[in-house]
Amino acid sequence: MHDSPSPHAGLSRRRFMSLSGQSLLALGVTAVAAQLIPVTLLADEALPALPQGLLRMGRDIYPHDRLNDLHYAKPLAELVTQQPELIADGLRELQASAERRHGQPFEGLNTEIDRVALLREIETGAFFRAVRNALMFGLYDNPALFPLFGYEGSSVEKGGYLARGYNDLDWL
């Protein structure tokens, strides 16, 4: 006889099969989402050249661990092209503030708390608003990224959300 309980003692065959099905479903959803994302976003594209600290700032404003730097860099590079003086002046002030307070550049600060405190000081200024707006539209208005955020896209053309999965978000 076996005195110690099996590590799977509370796991019936039915429960195991239901868990296996959920795992397979998750793998299927991941595979479908990967197919919806254009290959260009998944490829090893070179990051556009950005001024020091701008990418770190963008990732602190809209932190998404699942997005790679390229998703942030593209809209930020467009912003640098459109408003080079505003970005250069704003970054110069942000870097000076980081150096004064912490003795190192903004992107060199290891704690998010320190970086966010510096960003809160400038959040009402034109520089911060420009970066925030560029990323807001660059990330959240990008149909290629919708699957990564769990957004299924517009539903008006398909009868509205009530008729197609209004309650299917299980992560909210």
C-alpha positions in Angstrom: 0.0 0.0 0.0 1.0 3.5 -0.6 0.7 5.9 2.4 1.7 9.2 0.9 -1.0 10.9 -1.1 -0.4 11.2 -4.8 0.3 14.8 -6.0 -2.6 14.3 -8.4 -5.0 12.9 -5.8 -7.6 15.7 -6.3 -7.3 15.7 -10.0 -9.9 13.6 -11.7 -9.6 12.5 -15.3 -12.5 14.9 -16.2 -10.7 17.8 -14.5 -7.4 16.9 -16.3 -9.2 16.9 -19.7 -10.9 20.2 -19.0 -7.6 21.8 -18.1 -5.9 20.3 -21.1 -8.7 21.7 -23.3 -8.2 25.1 -21.8 -4.5 25.0 -22.5 -5.1 23.9 -26.1 -7.6 26.7 -26.5 -5.1 29.2 -25.2 -2.5 27.9 -27.7 -5.1 28.2 -30.5 -5.9 31.8 -29.6 -2.2 32.6 -29.5 -1.7 31.1 -32.9 -4.6 33.0 -34.4 -3.4 36.3 -32.8 0.0 35.7 -34.2 -1.5 35.3 -37.6 -3.3 38.6 -37.3 -0.1 40.6 -36.5 1.7 41.6 -39.6 5.1 39.8 -40.1 6.8 43.2 -40.3 5.9 43.8 -36.7 7.3 40.4 -35.6 10.5 40.6 -37.7 13.8 41.8 -36.3 13.4 45.3 -37.7 16.0 47.9 -36.7 14.7 50.4 -34.2 14.6 54.0 -35.6 17.2 56.3 -34.0 15.7 58.1 -31.1 17.1 60.8 -28.8 18.4 59.4 -25.4 15.6 58.9 -22.9 12.6 59.2 -25.3 11.9 55.4 -25.6 12.3 55.0 -21.8 9.8 57.9 -21.3 7.3 56.3 -23.7 7.5 53.0 -22.0 7.0 54.6 -18.6 3.9 56.6 -19.9 2.3 53.5 -21.5 3.9 50.4 -19.9 3.1 47.2 -21.8 5.6 44.5 -21.2 4.2 42.4 -24.1 5.0 45.1 -26.7 8.5 45.3 -28.0 10.4 48.6 -28.4 9.6 48.8 -32.1 5.9 49.4 -31.4 6.9 52.5 -29.3 9.8 53.6 -31.5 7.8 54.1 -34.7 5.3 56.7 -33.5 8.1 58.4 -31.5 10.3 58.6 -34.5 7.5 60.3 -36.4 7.1 62.8 -33.6 10.8 63.6 -33.6 10.5 64.3 -37.4 7.4 66.4 -37.0 8.5 68.4 -33.9 12.3 68.2 -33.5 12.7 71.4 -31.4 10.0 70.6 -29.0 11.4 67.1 -28.4 15.0 68.2 -28.1 14.1 71.0 -25.6 11.8 68.8 -23.6 14.3 66.0 -23.3 17.1 68.4 -22.4 15.0 69.7 -19.5 14.0 66.1 -18.4 17.6 65.0 -18.5 18.8 68.1 -16.6 16.1 67.4 -13.9 17.2 63.7 -13.6 20.9 64.8 -13.3 20.1 67.3 -10.6 18.0 65.0 -8.6 19.7 61.6 -9.1 23.1 62.3 -10.7 22.3 60.3 -13.8 20.3 60.6 -17.0 16.6 59.8 -17.1 17.0 56.4 -19.0 19.7 55.4 -16.4 17.3 55.6 -13.5 16.7 52.0 -12.3 13.5 52.6 -10.4 10.2 53.4 -12.1 9.2 55.4 -9.1 12.0 57.9 -9.7 11.3 58.2 -13.4 7.5 58.6 -12.9 8.1 61.3 -10.3 10.1 63.3 -12.9 7.4 62.7 -15.5 4.7 63.9 -13.2 6.5 67.2 -12.9 6.2 67.8 -16.6 2.9 66.1 -17.4 1.0 69.4 -18.1 3.7 70.7 -20.5 3.6 70.6 -24.3 6.5 68.1 -24.6 4.9 65.5 -22.4 1.5 65.9 -24.0 3.1 65.5 -27.5 4.8 62.3 -26.5 1.7 60.9 -24.8 -0.6 61.7 -27.7 1.8 60.3 -30.3 1.9 57.0 -28.4 -1.8 57.0 -27.6 -2.6 57.0 -31.3 0.5 55.0 -32.3 -0.3 52.1 -29.9 -4.0 52.1 -29.4 -5.2 53.1 -32.8 -3.0 50.6 -34.6 -5.1 47.7 -35.9 -2.1 45.4 -36.0 -1.8 45.7 -32.2 -5.5 45.2 -31.4 -5.1 41.4 -30.8 -2.3 42.1 -28.2 -4.7 44.3 -26.2 -7.7 41.9 -26.6 -9.6 44.3 -28.7 -11.7 42.7 -31.4 -12.1 45.8 -33.5 -15.2 47.7 -34.5 -18.4 45.9 -34.0 -20.9 48.4 -35.6 -20.6 46.7 -39.0 -21.4 43.4 -37.4 -24.5 44.2 -35.4 -22.9 45.7 -32.3 -21.2 44.3 -29.2 -24.4 42.9 -27.6 -24.9 40.5 -30.4 -21.2 39.3 -30.6 -19.4 38.6 -27.4 -20.3 41.5 -25.1 -19.5 39.3 -22.1 -16.6 37.3 -23.5 -13.8 39.2 -21.8 -12.8 37.0 -19.0 -9.7 39.1 -18.0 -11.7 42.2 -16.9 
